[in-house]
Amino acid sequence: MKVVFKSPEEVSEFAGICGKYDGVDVSVTNKSMTVDGCSVVGILGFGTGKVLDVDIITQDKAAEAELTGKLQKFAPEE
């Protein structure tokens, strides 16, 4: 999925949501760099206003679906 952050507060909220899921790894990628989805500093290193790719890695399909739903609020406007 793709996300875009408009402010540092949105990055903090995103990382907080990702951190609540045990057994779920979230990666945020900008071109060739990847950081942990729980790392506010890492994500802020990409800057705000850029479209980033998010990968959710887990065997728990229910947790993946729930997390994807919660992260939809950060999806870029079309």
All heavy atoms as TSV, in Angstrom:
chain	resi	resn	atom	element	x	y	z
A	1	MET	N	N	0.837	-1.177	0.000
A	1	MET	CA	C	0.000	0.000	0.000
A	1	MET	C	C	0.879	1.237	0.000
A	1	MET	O	O	2.049	1.170	0.334
A	1	MET	CB	C	-0.960	-0.025	1.194
A	1	MET	CG	C	-0.342	0.306	2.532
A	1	MET	SD	S	-1.482	0.270	3.959
A	1	MET	CE	C	-2.594	1.560	3.583
A	2	LYS	N	N	0.296	2.343	-0.364
A	2	LYS	CA	C	1.023	3.611	-0.411
A	2	LYS	C	C	0.474	4.541	0.666
A	2	LYS	O	O	-0.715	4.521	0.974
A	2	LYS	CB	C	0.897	4.236	-1.778
A	2	LYS	CG	C	1.499	3.362	-2.879
A	2	LYS	CD	C	1.918	4.194	-4.048
A	2	LYS	CE	C	2.527	3.339	-5.141
A	2	LYS	NZ	N	3.840	2.856	-4.849
A	3	VAL	N	N	1.372	5.350	1.233
A	3	VAL	CA	C	0.979	6.336	2.241
A	3	VAL	C	C	1.703	7.643	1.953
A	3	VAL	O	O	2.716	7.671	1.261
A	3	VAL	CB	C	1.316	5.873	3.684
A	3	VAL	CG1	C	0.533	4.641	4.059
A	3	VAL	CG2	C	2.806	5.658	3.857
A	4	VAL	N	N	1.152	8.717	2.502
A	4	VAL	CA	C	1.819	10.019	2.457
A	4	VAL	C	C	1.516	10.722	3.779
A	4	VAL	O	O	0.395	10.656	4.277
A	4	VAL	CB	C	1.384	10.867	1.230
A	4	VAL	CG1	C	-0.079	11.238	1.283
A	4	VAL	CG2	C	2.258	12.079	1.070
A	5	PHE	N	N	2.535	11.333	4.351
A	5	PHE	CA	C	2.378	12.028	5.633
A	5	PHE	C	C	2.454	13.519	5.412
A	5	PHE	O	O	3.371	14.007	4.760
A	5	PHE	CB	C	3.458	11.572	6.620
A	5	PHE	CG	C	3.449	10.090	6.845
A	5	PHE	CD1	C	4.455	9.289	6.335
A	5	PHE	CD2	C	2.417	9.491	7.554
A	5	PHE	CE1	C	4.451	7.914	6.524
A	5	PHE	CE2	C	2.396	8.120	7.751
A	5	PHE	CZ	C	3.411	7.331	7.234
A	6	LYS	N	N	1.494	14.247	5.989
A	6	LYS	CA	C	1.444	15.701	5.838
A	6	LYS	C	C	2.168	16.423	6.962
A	6	LYS	O	O	2.464	17.608	6.843
A	6	LYS	CB	C	-0.012	16.159	5.775
A	6	LYS	CG	C	-0.756	15.586	4.581
A	6	LYS	CD	C	-2.219	15.956	4.615
A	6	LYS	CE	C	-2.928	15.282	3.470
A	6	LYS	NZ	N	-4.174	14.676	3.840
A	7	SER	N	N	2.446	15.700	8.057
A	7	SER	CA	C	3.071	16.344	9.214
A	7	SER	C	C	3.821	15.314	10.053
A	7	SER	O	O	3.544	14.113	9.961
A	7	SER	CB	C	1.998	17.014	10.082
A	7	SER	OG	O	1.189	16.007	10.690
A	8	PRO	N	N	4.730	15.775	10.900
A	8	PRO	CA	C	5.413	14.861	11.823
A	8	PRO	C	C	4.430	14.166	12.778
A	8	PRO	O	O	4.658	13.030	13.180
A	8	PRO	CB	C	6.378	15.770	12.588
A	8	PRO	CG	C	6.633	16.914	11.663
A	8	PRO	CD	C	5.326	17.118	10.933
A	9	GLU	N	N	3.345	14.846	13.102
A	9	GLU	CA	C	2.341	14.243	13.982
A	9	GLU	C	C	1.710	13.014	13.340
A	9	GLU	O	O	1.429	12.024	14.014
A	9	GLU	CB	C	1.265	15.274	14.351
A	9	GLU	CG	C	1.755	16.393	15.249
A	9	GLU	CD	C	2.550	17.484	14.516
A	9	GLU	OE1	O	2.455	17.605	13.278
A	9	GLU	OE2	O	3.292	18.210	15.197
A	10	GLU	N	N	1.478	13.082	12.023
A	10	GLU	CA	C	0.924	11.924	11.315
A	10	GLU	C	C	1.917	10.769	11.314
A	10	GLU	O	O	1.531	9.614	11.456
A	10	GLU	CB	C	0.536	12.283	9.882
A	10	GLU	CG	C	-0.753	13.041	9.791
A	10	GLU	CD	C	-1.265	13.180	8.350
A	10	GLU	OE1	O	-0.560	12.777	7.399
A	10	GLU	OE2	O	-2.387	13.677	8.195
A	11	VAL	N	N	3.201	11.062	11.182
A	11	VAL	CA	C	4.227	10.020	11.234
A	11	VAL	C	C	4.211	9.352	12.601
A	11	VAL	O	O	4.262	8.122	12.713
A	11	VAL	CB	C	5.624	10.592	10.917
A	11	VAL	CG1	C	6.705	9.535	11.147
A	11	VAL	CG2	C	5.686	11.125	9.498
A	12	SER	N	N	4.118	10.147	13.651
A	12	SER	CA	C	4.082	9.622	15.010
A	12	SER	C	C	2.847	8.746	15.217
A	12	SER	O	O	2.936	7.665	15.823
A	12	SER	CB	C	4.085	10.779	16.008
A	12	SER	OG	O	4.056	10.297	17.316
A	13	GLU	N	N	1.710	9.179	14.717
A	13	GLU	CA	C	0.483	8.395	14.829
A	13	GLU	C	C	0.626	7.067	14.081
A	13	GLU	O	O	0.260	6.005	14.595
A	13	GLU	CB	C	-0.706	9.189	14.271
A	13	GLU	CG	C	-2.022	8.457	14.388
A	13	GLU	CD	C	-3.193	9.237	13.811
A	13	GLU	OE1	O	-3.018	10.396	13.371
A	13	GLU	OE2	O	-4.298	8.666	13.776
A	14	PHE	N	N	1.165	7.101	12.869
A	14	PHE	CA	C	1.380	5.901	12.058
A	14	PHE	C	C	2.267	4.908	12.808
A	14	PHE	O	O	1.938	3.725	12.933
A	14	PHE	CB	C	2.029	6.304	10.729
A	14	PHE	CG	C	2.416	5.152	9.844
A	14	PHE	CD1	C	1.513	4.655	8.914
A	14	PHE	CD2	C	3.678	4.585	9.915
A	14	PHE	CE1	C	1.870	3.599	8.085
A	14	PHE	CE2	C	4.037	3.539	9.089
A	14	PHE	CZ	C	3.134	3.043	8.173
A	15	ALA	N	N	3.405	5.386	13.314
A	15	ALA	CA	C	4.341	4.513	14.026
A	15	ALA	C	C	3.698	3.924	15.274
A	15	ALA	O	O	3.926	2.757	15.604
A	15	ALA	CB	C	5.612	5.283	14.375
A	16	GLY	N	N	2.892	4.719	15.959
A	16	GLY	CA	C	2.196	4.233	17.148
A	16	GLY	C	C	1.220	3.115	16.822
A	16	GLY	O	O	1.127	2.118	17.548
A	17	ILE	N	N	0.500	3.267	15.732
A	17	ILE	CA	C	-0.439	2.223	15.295
A	17	ILE	C	C	0.334	0.947	14.960
A	17	ILE	O	O	-0.023	-0.149	15.396
A	17	ILE	CB	C	-1.268	2.694	14.085
A	17	ILE	CG1	C	-2.222	3.807	14.496
A	17	ILE	CG2	C	-2.050	1.516	13.474
A	17	ILE	CD1	C	-2.903	4.527	13.327
A	18	CYS	N	N	1.406	1.078	14.202
A	18	CYS	CA	C	2.208	-0.092	13.798
A	18	CYS	C	C	2.799	-0.805	15.010
A	18	CYS	O	O	2.894	-2.034	15.030
A	18	CYS	CB	C	3.325	0.329	12.855
A	18	CYS	SG	S	2.736	0.900	11.250
A	19	GLY	N	N	3.188	-0.052	16.020
A	19	GLY	CA	C	3.815	-0.625	17.204
A	19	GLY	C	C	2.882	-1.430	18.086
A	19	GLY	O	O	3.335	-2.170	18.957
A	20	LYS	N	N	1.591	-1.328	17.869
A	20	LYS	CA	C	0.622	-2.046	18.694
A	20	LYS	C	C	0.409	-3.494	18.253
A	20	LYS	O	O	-0.297	-4.231	18.913
A	20	LYS	CB	C	-0.712	-1.307	18.683
A	20	LYS	CG	C	-0.641	0.016	19.408
A	20	LYS	CD	C	-1.966	0.722	19.418
A	20	LYS	CE	C	-1.815	2.061	20.129
A	20	LYS	NZ	N	-3.050	2.827	20.128
A	21	TYR	N	N	1.021	-3.906	17.150
A	21	TYR	CA	C	0.798	-5.238	16.605
A	21	TYR	C	C	2.023	-6.126	16.807
A	21	TYR	O	O	3.038	-5.941	16.147
A	21	TYR	CB	C	0.436	-5.146	15.117
A	21	TYR	CG	C	-0.944	-4.597	14.888
A	21	TYR	CD1	C	-1.171	-3.228	14.872
A	21	TYR	CD2	C	-2.023	-5.441	14.716
A	21	TYR	CE1	C	-2.441	-2.715	14.693
A	21	TYR	CE2	C	-3.301	-4.939	14.525
A	21	TYR	CZ	C	-3.502	-3.574	14.523
A	21	TYR	OH	O	-4.761	-3.069	14.339
A	22	ASP	N	N	1.910	-7.092	17.730
A	22	ASP	CA	C	2.978	-8.056	17.942
A	22	ASP	C	C	2.963	-9.068	16.808
A	22	ASP	O	O	1.900	-9.472	16.330
A	22	ASP	CB	C	2.797	-8.779	19.276
A	22	ASP	CG	C	3.041	-7.879	20.468
A	22	ASP	OD1	O	3.855	-6.946	20.344
A	22	ASP	OD2	O	2.416	-8.108	21.520
A	23	GLY	N	N	4.121	-9.484	16.372
A	23	GLY	CA	C	4.206	-10.479	15.316
A	23	GLY	C	C	3.949	-9.922	13.929
A	23	GLY	O	O	3.777	-10.673	12.982
A	24	VAL	N	N	3.892	-8.592	13.825
A	24	VAL	CA	C	3.674	-7.943	12.533
A	24	VAL	C	C	4.840	-6.976	12.293
A	24	VAL	O	O	5.120	-6.125	13.125
A	24	VAL	CB	C	2.336	-7.168	12.505
A	24	VAL	CG1	C	2.160	-6.450	11.185
A	24	VAL	CG2	C	1.169	-8.103	12.777
A	25	ASP	N	N	5.506	-7.158	11.168
A	25	ASP	CA	C	6.576	-6.243	10.789
A	25	ASP	C	C	6.060	-5.309	9.701
A	25	ASP	O	O	5.427	-5.756	8.753
A	25	ASP	CB	C	7.792	-7.005	10.253
A	25	ASP	CG	C	8.521	-7.756	11.344
A	25	ASP	OD1	O	8.613	-7.227	12.469
A	25	ASP	OD2	O	9.009	-8.870	11.074
A	26	VAL	N	N	6.328	-4.025	9.866
A	26	VAL	CA	C	5.913	-3.030	8.884
A	26	VAL	C	C	7.169	-2.334	8.369
A	26	VAL	O	O	7.974	-1.848	9.159
A	26	VAL	CB	C	4.939	-1.997	9.494
A	26	VAL	CG1	C	4.538	-0.963	8.463
A	26	VAL	CG2	C	3.711	-2.694	10.067
A	27	SER	N	N	7.323	-2.323	7.049
A	27	SER	CA	C	8.457	-1.647	6.418
A	27	SER	C	C	7.944	-0.488	5.589
A	27	SER	O	O	6.937	-0.605	4.894
A	27	SER	CB	C	9.208	-2.610	5.496
A	27	SER	OG	O	9.742	-3.674	6.223
A	28	VAL	N	N	8.643	0.640	5.664
A	28	VAL	CA	C	8.304	1.823	4.873
A	28	VAL	C	C	9.477	2.081	3.939
A	28	VAL	O	O	10.624	2.158	4.378
A	28	VAL	CB	C	8.041	3.049	5.776
A	28	VAL	CG1	C	7.695	4.269	4.942
A	28	VAL	CG2	C	6.933	2.741	6.775
A	29	THR	N	N	9.177	2.200	2.642
A	29	THR	CA	C	10.224	2.310	1.632
A	29	THR	C	C	10.023	3.546	0.769
A	29	THR	O	O	8.912	3.862	0.364
A	29	THR	CB	C	10.224	1.064	0.721
A	29	THR	OG1	O	10.353	-0.095	1.541
A	29	THR	CG2	C	11.358	1.109	-0.276
A	30	ASN	N	N	11.136	4.224	0.493
A	30	ASN	CA	C	11.173	5.338	-0.441
A	30	ASN	C	C	12.287	5.018	-1.428
A	30	ASN	O	O	13.452	5.128	-1.091
A	30	ASN	CB	C	11.458	6.655	0.277
A	30	ASN	CG	C	11.490	7.835	-0.659
A	30	ASN	OD1	O	11.115	7.743	-1.819
A	30	ASN	ND2	N	11.953	8.956	-0.155
A	31	LYS	N	N	11.905	4.590	-2.616
A	31	LYS	CA	C	12.867	4.174	-3.641
A	31	LYS	C	C	13.707	3.013	-3.124
A	31	LYS	O	O	13.207	1.919	-3.006
A	31	LYS	CB	C	13.698	5.340	-4.134
A	31	LYS	CG	C	12.857	6.415	-4.785
A	31	LYS	CD	C	13.690	7.576	-5.255
A	31	LYS	CE	C	12.759	8.652	-5.808
A	31	LYS	NZ	N	13.408	9.893	-6.066
A	32	SER	N	N	14.965	3.222	-2.788
A	32	SER	CA	C	15.827	2.109	-2.400
A	32	SER	C	C	16.091	2.022	-0.899
A	32	SER	O	O	16.786	1.128	-0.443
A	32	SER	CB	C	17.164	2.216	-3.127
A	32	SER	OG	O	17.817	3.411	-2.760
A	33	MET	N	N	15.547	2.944	-0.104
A	33	MET	CA	C	15.750	2.931	1.344
A	33	MET	C	C	14.530	2.388	2.056
A	33	MET	O	O	13.404	2.748	1.724
A	33	MET	CB	C	16.030	4.342	1.858
A	33	MET	CG	C	17.467	4.623	2.147
A	33	MET	SD	S	17.646	6.290	2.816
A	33	MET	CE	C	17.524	5.933	4.541
A	34	THR	N	N	14.762	1.528	3.050
A	34	THR	CA	C	13.671	0.950	3.826
A	34	THR	C	C	13.936	1.175	5.305
A	34	THR	O	O	15.058	1.000	5.772
A	34	THR	CB	C	13.553	-0.564	3.543
A	34	THR	OG1	O	13.312	-0.756	2.149
A	34	THR	CG2	C	12.413	-1.184	4.333
A	35	VAL	N	N	12.873	1.552	6.040
A	35	VAL	CA	C	12.977	1.720	7.486
A	35	VAL	C	C	11.819	0.986	8.158
A	35	VAL	O	O	10.810	0.665	7.532
A	35	VAL	CB	C	12.965	3.215	7.909
A	35	VAL	CG1	C	14.150	3.955	7.329
A	35	VAL	CG2	C	11.673	3.886	7.537
A	36	ASP	N	N	11.983	0.747	9.440
A	36	ASP	CA	C	10.951	0.108	10.251
A	36	ASP	C	C	9.763	1.057	10.382
A	36	ASP	O	O	9.938	2.248	10.644
A	36	ASP	CB	C	11.545	-0.205	11.620
A	36	ASP	CG	C	10.627	-0.993	12.529
A	36	ASP	OD1	O	9.400	-0.952	12.343
A	36	ASP	OD2	O	11.148	-1.653	13.442
A	37	GLY	N	N	8.564	0.520	10.227
A	37	GLY	CA	C	7.351	1.336	10.331
A	37	GLY	C	C	7.093	1.883	11.718
A	37	GLY	O	O	6.259	2.767	11.892
A	38	CYS	N	N	7.811	1.374	12.720
A	38	CYS	CA	C	7.675	1.887	14.092
A	38	CYS	C	C	8.674	2.994	14.397
A	38	CYS	O	O	8.660	3.557	15.488
A	38	CYS	CB	C	7.850	0.745	15.093
A	38	CYS	SG	S	6.589	-0.517	14.976
A	39	SER	N	N	9.542	3.303	13.446
A	39	SER	CA	C	10.600	4.287	13.666
A	39	SER	C	C	10.177	5.674	13.177
A	39	SER	O	O	10.227	5.967	11.984
A	39	SER	CB	C	11.882	3.861	12.936
A	39	SER	OG	O	12.843	4.885	13.019
A	40	VAL	N	N	9.778	6.509	14.109
A	40	VAL	CA	C	9.367	7.872	13.754
A	40	VAL	C	C	10.527	8.611	13.093
A	40	VAL	O	O	10.364	9.236	12.044
A	40	VAL	CB	C	8.876	8.643	15.010
A	40	VAL	CG1	C	8.591	10.094	14.672
A	40	VAL	CG2	C	7.640	7.981	15.597
A	41	VAL	N	N	11.711	8.516	13.682
A	41	VAL	CA	C	12.877	9.216	13.147
A	41	VAL	C	C	13.219	8.699	11.746
A	41	VAL	O	O	13.519	9.478	10.842
A	41	VAL	CB	C	14.085	9.083	14.103
A	41	VAL	CG1	C	15.343	9.659	13.486
A	41	VAL	CG2	C	13.783	9.766	15.423
A	42	GLY	N	N	13.162	7.374	11.564
A	42	GLY	CA	C	13.459	6.803	10.254
A	42	GLY	C	C	12.512	7.288	9.183
A	42	GLY	O	O	12.930	7.681	8.082
A	43	ILE	N	N	11.218	7.297	9.487
A	43	ILE	CA	C	10.219	7.742	8.512
A	43	ILE	C	C	10.354	9.240	8.252
A	43	ILE	O	O	10.266	9.690	7.105
A	43	ILE	CB	C	8.787	7.386	8.969
A	43	ILE	CG1	C	8.636	5.865	9.114
A	43	ILE	CG2	C	7.756	7.924	7.988
A	43	ILE	CD1	C	7.351	5.436	9.805
A	44	LEU	N	N	10.606	10.012	9.302
A	44	LEU	CA	C	10.777	11.455	9.119
A	44	LEU	C	C	11.995	11.768	8.253
A	44	LEU	O	O	12.046	12.816	7.607
A	44	LEU	CB	C	10.900	12.161	10.469
A	44	LEU	CG	C	9.599	12.393	11.212
A	44	LEU	CD1	C	9.877	12.968	12.600
A	44	LEU	CD2	C	8.663	13.289	10.433
A	45	GLY	N	N	12.953	10.853	8.207
A	45	GLY	CA	C	14.121	11.032	7.356
A	45	GLY	C	C	13.756	11.118	5.877
A	45	GLY	O	O	14.487	11.704	5.082
A	46	PHE	N	N	12.609	10.546	5.511
A	46	PHE	CA	C	12.140	10.634	4.135
A	46	PHE	C	C	11.521	12.001	3.834
A	46	PHE	O	O	11.386	12.383	2.687
A	46	PHE	CB	C	11.082	9.564	3.837
A	46	PHE	CG	C	11.591	8.147	3.897
A	46	PHE	CD1	C	10.853	7.161	4.512
A	46	PHE	CD2	C	12.793	7.795	3.322
A	46	PHE	CE1	C	11.298	5.852	4.539
A	46	PHE	CE2	C	13.261	6.480	3.348
A	46	PHE	CZ	C	12.503	5.507	3.970
A	47	GLY	N	N	11.109	12.704	4.882
A	47	GLY	CA	C	10.420	13.983	4.703
A	47	GLY	C	C	8.920	13.772	4.580
A	47	GLY	O	O	8.453	12.658	4.381
A	48	THR	N	N	8.181	14.851	4.713
A	48	THR	CA	C	6.724	14.764	4.592
A	48	THR	C	C	6.314	15.125	3.165
A	48	THR	O	O	7.077	15.723	2.413
A	48	THR	CB	C	6.030	15.707	5.596
A	48	THR	OG1	O	6.504	17.036	5.391
A	48	THR	CG2	C	6.295	15.278	7.030
A	49	GLY	N	N	5.103	14.734	2.811
A	49	GLY	CA	C	4.561	15.073	1.505
A	49	GLY	C	C	4.995	14.155	0.376
A	49	GLY	O	O	4.667	14.401	-0.774
A	50	LYS	N	N	5.726	13.079	0.704
A	50	LYS	CA	C	6.187	12.140	-0.320
A	50	LYS	C	C	5.387	10.845	-0.230
A	50	LYS	O	O	5.066	10.377	0.865
A	50	LYS	CB	C	7.669	11.836	-0.136
A	50	LYS	CG	C	8.527	13.061	-0.323
A	50	LYS	CD	C	9.976	12.758	-0.097
A	50	LYS	CE	C	10.770	14.047	-0.270
A	50	LYS	NZ	N	12.094	13.961	0.264
A	51	VAL	N	N	5.095	10.258	-1.370
A	51	VAL	CA	C	4.393	8.980	-1.393
A	51	VAL	C	C	5.396	7.872	-1.094
A	51	VAL	O	O	6.437	7.769	-1.734
A	51	VAL	CB	C	3.708	8.740	-2.753
A	51	VAL	CG1	C	3.040	7.382	-2.780
A	51	VAL	CG2	C	2.695	9.841	-3.041
A	52	LEU	N	N	5.079	7.072	-0.075
A	52	LEU	CA	C	5.951	5.994	0.375
A	52	LEU	C	C	5.224	4.659	0.242
A	52	LEU	O	O	3.996	4.605	0.325
A	52	LEU	CB	C	6.348	6.218	1.840
A	52	LEU	CG	C	6.985	7.564	2.169
A	52	LEU	CD1	C	7.106	7.740	3.683
A	52	LEU	CD2	C	8.347	7.685	1.507
A	53	ASP	N	N	5.979	3.597	0.071
A	53	ASP	CA	C	5.411	2.249	0.009
A	53	ASP	C	C	5.480	1.615	1.392
A	53	ASP	O	O	6.487	1.735	2.092
A	53	ASP	CB	C	6.194	1.380	-0.980
A	53	ASP	CG	C	5.991	1.822	-2.415
A	53	ASP	OD1	O	4.827	1.961	-2.826
A	53	ASP	OD2	O	6.995	2.043	-3.113
A	54	VAL	N	N	4.407	0.909	1.755
A	54	VAL	CA	C	4.346	0.212	3.036
A	54	VAL	C	C	4.121	-1.269	2.775
A	54	VAL	O	O	3.227	-1.640	2.013
A	54	VAL	CB	C	3.202	0.763	3.924
A	54	VAL	CG1	C	3.037	-0.074	5.180
A	54	VAL	CG2	C	3.451	2.218	4.277
A	55	ASP	N	N	4.948	-2.095	3.408
A	55	ASP	CA	C	4.777	-3.546	3.347
A	55	ASP	C	C	4.481	-4.051	4.747
A	55	ASP	O	O	5.200	-3.725	5.696
A	55	ASP	CB	C	6.040	-4.224	2.818
A	55	ASP	CG	C	6.286	-3.927	1.351
A	55	ASP	OD1	O	5.330	-4.057	0.561
A	55	ASP	OD2	O	7.416	-3.555	1.002
A	56	ILE	N	N	3.442	-4.856	4.849
A	56	ILE	CA	C	3.064	-5.476	6.125
A	56	ILE	C	C	3.414	-6.953	6.014
A	56	ILE	O	O	2.922	-7.648	5.124
A	56	ILE	CB	C	1.563	-5.278	6.410
A	56	ILE	CG1	C	1.232	-3.785	6.484
A	56	ILE	CG2	C	1.167	-6.003	7.690
A	56	ILE	CD1	C	-0.242	-3.469	6.528
A	57	ILE	N	N	4.276	-7.419	6.911
A	57	ILE	CA	C	4.750	-8.789	6.853
A	57	ILE	C	C	4.289	-9.529	8.098
A	57	ILE	O	O	4.692	-9.194	9.219
A	57	ILE	CB	C	6.293	-8.833	6.748
A	57	ILE	CG1	C	6.733	-8.049	5.508
A	57	ILE	CG2	C	6.800	-10.258	6.688
A	57	ILE	CD1	C	7.791	-7.055	5.777
A	58	THR	N	N	3.418	-10.516	7.893
A	58	THR	CA	C	2.903	-11.317	8.989
A	58	THR	C	C	2.224	-12.561	8.442
A	58	THR	O	O	1.791	-12.575	7.295
A	58	THR	CB	C	1.913	-10.517	9.861
A	58	THR	OG1	O	1.494	-11.332	10.963
A	58	THR	CG2	C	0.703	-10.077	9.079
A	59	GLN	N	N	2.118	-13.559	9.285
A	59	GLN	CA	C	1.349	-14.756	8.943
A	59	GLN	C	C	-0.109	-14.604	9.379
A	59	GLN	O	O	-0.972	-15.361	8.952
A	59	GLN	CB	C	1.958	-15.995	9.632
A	59	GLN	CG	C	3.377	-16.298	9.205
A	59	GLN	CD	C	3.452	-16.724	7.742
A	59	GLN	OE1	O	2.581	-17.412	7.235
A	59	GLN	NE2	N	4.506	-16.295	7.066
A	60	ASP	N	N	-0.372	-13.630	10.242
A	60	ASP	CA	C	-1.707	-13.402	10.798
A	60	ASP	C	C	-2.518	-12.521	9.846
A	60	ASP	O	O	-2.420	-11.297	9.871
A	60	ASP	CB	C	-1.574	-12.745	12.171
A	60	ASP	CG	C	-2.896	-12.580	12.901
A	60	ASP	OD1	O	-3.960	-12.679	12.262
A	60	ASP	OD2	O	-2.845	-12.339	14.124
A	61	LYS	N	N	-3.318	-13.151	9.017
A	61	LYS	CA	C	-4.085	-12.423	7.994
A	61	LYS	C	C	-5.125	-11.484	8.616
A	61	LYS	O	O	-5.414	-10.422	8.073
A	61	LYS	CB	C	-4.756	-13.386	7.019
A	61	LYS	CG	C	-3.758	-14.196	6.207
A	61	LYS	CD	C	-2.862	-13.278	5.387
A	61	LYS	CE	C	-1.828	-14.046	4.606
A	61	LYS	NZ	N	-0.804	-13.199	4.026
A	62	ALA	N	N	-5.678	-11.853	9.761
A	62	ALA	CA	C	-6.660	-10.990	10.428
A	62	ALA	C	C	-5.983	-9.708	10.918
A	62	ALA	O	O	-6.520	-8.612	10.742
A	62	ALA	CB	C	-7.329	-11.723	11.585
A	63	ALA	N	N	-4.811	-9.847	11.521
A	63	ALA	CA	C	-4.067	-8.666	11.998
A	63	ALA	C	C	-3.658	-7.805	10.816
A	63	ALA	O	O	-3.726	-6.570	10.885
A	63	ALA	CB	C	-2.844	-9.095	12.802
A	64	GLU	N	N	-3.242	-8.437	9.722
A	64	GLU	CA	C	-2.849	-7.691	8.532
A	64	GLU	C	C	-4.017	-6.876	7.979
A	64	GLU	O	O	-3.868	-5.695	7.652
A	64	GLU	CB	C	-2.331	-8.643	7.449
A	64	GLU	CG	C	-1.894	-7.947	6.197
A	64	GLU	CD	C	-1.359	-8.899	5.133
A	64	GLU	OE1	O	-1.351	-10.128	5.347
A	64	GLU	OE2	O	-0.946	-8.399	4.081
A	65	ALA	N	N	-5.189	-7.498	7.916
A	65	ALA	CA	C	-6.372	-6.799	7.403
A	65	ALA	C	C	-6.770	-5.648	8.324
A	65	ALA	O	O	-7.105	-4.551	7.855
A	65	ALA	CB	C	-7.530	-7.780	7.246
A	66	GLU	N	N	-6.713	-5.879	9.628
A	66	GLU	CA	C	-7.072	-4.833	10.596
A	66	GLU	C	C	-6.106	-3.658	10.499
A	66	GLU	O	O	-6.521	-2.500	10.455
A	66	GLU	CB	C	-7.061	-5.416	12.007
A	66	GLU	CG	C	-7.459	-4.417	13.075
A	66	GLU	CD	C	-7.458	-5.039	14.455
A	66	GLU	OE1	O	-8.018	-6.139	14.634
A	66	GLU	OE2	O	-6.888	-4.408	15.359
A	67	LEU	N	N	-4.810	-3.967	10.452
A	67	LEU	CA	C	-3.799	-2.915	10.366
A	67	LEU	C	C	-3.930	-2.144	9.057
A	67	LEU	O	O	-3.863	-0.911	9.041
A	67	LEU	CB	C	-2.395	-3.510	10.505
A	67	LEU	CG	C	-1.216	-2.549	10.439
A	67	LEU	CD1	C	-1.348	-1.425	11.468
A	67	LEU	CD2	C	0.089	-3.299	10.638
A	68	THR	N	N	-4.142	-2.845	7.957
A	68	THR	CA	C	-4.319	-2.187	6.665
A	68	THR	C	C	-5.492	-1.216	6.724
A	68	THR	O	O	-5.399	-0.084	6.218
A	68	THR	CB	C	-4.550	-3.234	5.548
A	68	THR	OG1	O	-3.390	-4.066	5.472
A	68	THR	CG2	C	-4.779	-2.569	4.206
A	69	GLY	N	N	-6.568	-1.620	7.351
A	69	GLY	CA	C	-7.729	-0.742	7.494
A	69	GLY	C	C	-7.398	0.518	8.283
A	69	GLY	O	O	-7.801	1.621	7.907
A	70	LYS	N	N	-6.645	0.357	9.363
A	70	LYS	CA	C	-6.284	1.518	10.190
A	70	LYS	C	C	-5.324	2.459	9.465
A	70	LYS	O	O	-5.342	3.661	9.695
A	70	LYS	CB	C	-5.669	1.061	11.505
A	70	LYS	CG	C	-6.680	0.438	12.439
A	70	LYS	CD	C	-6.065	0.056	13.753
A	70	LYS	CE	C	-7.125	-0.506	14.679
A	70	LYS	NZ	N	-6.567	-0.838	15.991
A	71	LEU	N	N	-4.485	1.906	8.591
A	71	LEU	CA	C	-3.491	2.732	7.902
A	71	LEU	C	C	-4.046	3.410	6.648
A	71	LEU	O	O	-3.385	4.268	6.070
A	71	LEU	CB	C	-2.263	1.884	7.544
A	71	LEU	CG	C	-1.506	1.280	8.728
A	71	LEU	CD1	C	-0.296	0.490	8.239
A	71	LEU	CD2	C	-1.092	2.331	9.736
A	72	GLN	N	N	-5.259	3.068	6.246
A	72	GLN	CA	C	-5.873	3.675	5.074
A	72	GLN	C	C	-6.007	5.187	5.202
A	72	GLN	O	O	-6.006	5.908	4.214
A	72	GLN	CB	C	-7.248	3.069	4.790
A	72	GLN	CG	C	-7.181	1.680	4.194
A	72	GLN	CD	C	-6.476	1.656	2.851
A	72	GLN	OE1	O	-6.642	2.527	2.021
A	72	GLN	NE2	N	-5.639	0.643	2.671
A	73	LYS	N	N	-6.090	5.676	6.430
A	73	LYS	CA	C	-6.221	7.119	6.644
A	73	LYS	C	C	-5.006	7.895	6.146
A	73	LYS	O	O	-5.071	9.095	5.923
A	73	LYS	CB	C	-6.508	7.430	8.111
A	73	LYS	CG	C	-5.330	7.203	9.025
A	73	LYS	CD	C	-5.651	7.420	10.494
A	73	LYS	CE	C	-5.938	8.849	10.777
A	73	LYS	NZ	N	-6.305	9.145	12.140
A	74	PHE	N	N	-3.879	7.172	5.943
A	74	PHE	CA	C	-2.663	7.825	5.460
A	74	PHE	C	C	-2.472	7.641	3.957
A	74	PHE	O	O	-1.447	8.061	3.406
A	74	PHE	CB	C	-1.444	7.268	6.203
A	74	PHE	CG	C	-1.553	7.419	7.703
A	74	PHE	CD1	C	-1.845	6.331	8.500
A	74	PHE	CD2	C	-1.392	8.647	8.304
A	74	PHE	CE1	C	-1.957	6.460	9.876
A	74	PHE	CE2	C	-1.510	8.793	9.678
A	74	PHE	CZ	C	-1.799	7.690	10.468
A	75	ALA	N	N	-3.437	7.024	3.298
A	75	ALA	CA	C	-3.334	6.798	1.853
A	75	ALA	C	C	-3.361	8.135	1.123
A	75	ALA	O	O	-4.045	9.076	1.539
A	75	ALA	CB	C	-4.486	5.919	1.367
A	76	PRO	N	N	-2.609	8.241	0.016
A	76	PRO	CA	C	-2.607	9.504	-0.736
A	76	PRO	C	C	-3.976	9.780	-1.350
A	76	PRO	O	O	-4.689	8.860	-1.730
A	76	PRO	CB	C	-1.563	9.281	-1.837
A	76	PRO	CG	C	-1.085	7.894	-1.713
A	76	PRO	CD	C	-1.738	7.246	-0.554
A	77	GLU	N	N	-4.314	11.055	-1.402
A	77	GLU	CA	C	-5.577	11.445	-2.031
A	77	GLU	C	C	-5.428	11.291	-3.539
A	77	GLU	O	O	-4.390	11.573	-4.101
A	77	GLU	CB	C	-5.903	12.888	-1.681
A	77	GLU	CG	C	-6.134	13.111	-0.206
A	77	GLU	CD	C	-6.311	14.568	0.139
A	77	GLU	OE1	O	-6.322	15.417	-0.778
A	77	GLU	OE2	O	-6.402	14.868	1.330
A	78	GLU	N	N	-6.495	10.812	-4.156
A	78	GLU	CA	C	-6.424	10.587	-5.604
A	78	GLU	C	C	-7.002	11.727	-6.376
A	78	GLU	O	O	-7.718	12.521	-5.990
A	78	GLU	CB	C	-7.142	9.299	-5.952
A	78	GLU	CG	C	-6.436	8.112	-5.306
A	78	GLU	CD	C	-7.082	6.804	-5.690
A	78	GLU	OE1	O	-7.818	6.750	-6.701
A	78	GLU	OE2	O	-6.854	5.833	-4.995
